[in-house]
Amino acid sequence: MELILGQIPWIVMPIIFPLIGSMACFLFPAKAKSLGLLTSLVVLACVTRLGWQLKALGSLRYPMGGWGAPLGIDLYADGLSLLMLLMAALVGLGISIYSSSYFSRDKARHFWPLWLFLCGALNALFLSADIFNLYVTLELLGLTAVALVALAGGADALIAAMRYLLVSLLGSLFYLLGVALIYHSVGSLDIAILAQRVEPSPAMWTAVGLISTGLLLKTALFPMHFWLPPAHASAPAPVSALMSALVVKASFYILLRMWLEFFQTQGAAFANFLGLLGAAAVLWGGIQALRQTQLKLLIAYSTVSQLGYLFLAFPLGTSIAWKGALYMLFSHAMAKAAMFMAAGNIQFFAGHDRIAELGSITQRLPLTLTAFALAGISLMGLPPSGGFIGKWLLLQASIESGQWWWGIILLLGGFLAAGYVFKVIAHVFTHDEPTSRTVTLPATMEWSALGLALIAVLLGLFTYWPLAMLEMGSPFGTGHSG
Amino acid sequence: MSNIYLYALLGVGLFILGIYSLIVYANLLRKILAINVMCTGVFLVLVSLASRNHNVQPDTVPHAMVITGIVVAVSATALALILMLKINKAIGKSEFPDKDCE
């Protein structure tokens, strides 16, 4: 303990810096772009430094201001939080680079403070050690996300933002009611203490039901996904990337954390139910994505489908399954952010995102289409890519535990993903006359999309580090118990 | 003891009433109010469950939670209201259009 206190508390830095940066951007709008980029770099550096610390310690608990558990706020980090933080920092840097050229001066004034605020809320969420603190960060995240969706300004975007806000608040209230019941029956909010004290009881079942409902609504698991496609598709491109890559993962993270710590005692039937919903999401999202005529809606439905995979790990429950799901989550974040950025480039260049008319544009945007295709490889789960490794681990877990039927869903989902990715990519090979439009696309917008897509593919080649990261502090317990 | 559960049940009742109005009414202002009623319901549950029995001082942690919750609810309501006004300006009514409900 002396050793930790003697050093700089790196665990606090990923929360503090975005908040400072956010205020600075708000106060000095003229400098917002460079301040935002700087903050994203600093956050990535802090997360890396925290990772270094965790490598030695395994897991880390830090009482903010030295107040301690019942009164003050504790932060907690282990391999799972680190993976989420790293994902947020990498995607965040990509989004910051992309946004530095995407927004007009007027929009940028609003974008940067909101985005950095969201970044701070996200990092705080991944580091929270108690369930009420998670509620607060969840709300901060929801409110900033809604404001960012509304940034596009049109009637569609406003309506999507309003619907998203109502869904988000509804989800949070379910969660809070669950928290109230848990506090009443256990007498603590701290996740570590809850993990020791929770015993199956009607109050706990109700609480688990309420909390899960709230979080699933926010994670947009089928059939509660109705709000996601309009909200993600009508937002400005970097915001869509942010929403699909990071924001929906936050509520999933909370559910996963609670599940690993104290939910899983609540019975296998519920796990199977989550798995079934996940399977339905994979298929339904894939089919809907195939039916779309607009690129951004296609990508948004693909998110619904990809989120379904994450829930297949619940009925399997082994540590391989969790690793597979988290690998999927990490590579999906990179790939989906890249894909939305690529779609943003196409819209920026062509002025529309109708898939049928892409033929004449594709030849003018080779880098963007490469980014789209690379991201598509990861979404389909073709080797070598992060998506492939994730699916492989899930498949391995499903065969090892004798529940092979989940493996079929993985394969079907892959076919559907191939279908909707090629629906777009096919336009590269048409003989349409290249359009004579002379919009120049900023290089940062093309390269940031390509960079994230490359990370998604490289994750399939460098599997050692991410998997070793997930071992830190053994968030999944030891051995196969999950 | 029974008093406590009476208030808690009242809170749950408000919560359910809020969900009902949120789903049934089309007007956005009513939806926003419904969310607020739900918030109040949850706060009532929190506050009433804080006193486990009459002799002991009530637990202060749920009270702190409610205060934080109120701050969150006020900010969320402010955001919702400004969005509603903007929607009213853009489409001329404070309701969701029918067609985009999938």
Interface residues (C-beta under 8 A of the other chain):
Chain A: P70 F132 V136 E139 G142 L143 V146 A147 A150 G154 A155 D156 L158 I159 A161 M162 R163 L165 L166 L169 L170 S172 L173 L176 L177 V179 A180 L181 Y183 H184 L189 F226 P229 P230
Chain B: V12 F15 I19 L22 L28 K31 I35 M38 C39 G41 V42 V45 L46 L49 V61 P62 M65 T68 G69 V72 S75 A76 L79 A80 L83 M84 K86 I87 A90 I91 F96 P97 D100 C101 E102
